[in-house]
Amino acid sequence: MANTKISALPLGNPAQSTDALPVARAGQNFKVTASSIAALAPVQSVAGRTGAVVLSESDVGGLVADLAAKANAAQLATVATSGEYSDLKDKPIIPAAQVNSDWNAISGVAQIINKPTIPAAQVNSDWNASSGPAQILNKPFIPTLPISEANVANLTGDLAARLLISDFNTYQAAIAAALALKCDTSRLAAVAFSGSYSDLSNKPVLATVATTGSYTDLLNKPTIPTLPTFVDDETPTGAINGTNAVFTLAHTPTGLQLYKNGVRLRPNLDYSVSANAITYASSQIPSGDDTHACTYRY
């Protein structure tokens, strides 16, 4: 039997797991059992069947139902495959960056609404002014020359010598009508002649701002809030070594947003903040090539 060819040996089908089969490996001959060769085969049977097996829908369980629950690629929005923010629909409106308030701005984020009306600076009254804050309203009429009864008698006597009687009567009536509109100088206040604001009676008491025109002299000024300072992409100070959990910022932040390797972390879950110190949760402590950055206001 030692020199018998394999082709001359009788068939021993079906093979038994303990059968020894000859193999050549690395230039040497060995024998292996049929069970060890069978163990090398990736599939022994399908659904309990061997040989040429034809599978039906019932053999693959709920695969068809699972496939039916999946969406076709044509039904997906563009963003489902691009992952681009620009492919989103109904994107939120992101406001423009904040700027310093501008007293003269009439629109935009710099505009100050509900500004107080600041009156023009007050000036001394001017008897001859016909407009503006210096004008004196309801001034009394002051005759050019004071007229007394004696002067009128002399005037009428002189006129009678020079005019016809009919003309004199007409002129005398005109003078009487004019005199009826005049006021006795003794009844006029000093301001009627001086035109000085200081000679007025019952003058209004003006606030300081009436003469300075300064905003600082206003009473009950509105409180104008101080705009916060924005900080973007600040790298917290501290050693990144996998064990250090505490890092510090240049300022005590409000509205802090912390990013690690470009991913925004969750406050009070991934980290906590006390004054200007950030403490990472143990699962988020930076190490190796990790990077982190902060955006905040102060």
Beta strands, then each sheet from edge to edge (+ up, - down):
strand 1: 20-25
strand 2: 28-33
strand 3: 230-234
strand 4: 246-248
strand 5: 254-260
strand 6: 263-264
strand 7: 271-274
strand 8: 277-280
strand 9: 292-297
sheet 1: 1+ 2-
sheet 2: 3+ 9- 5+ 6-
sheet 3: 4+ 8- 7+
end
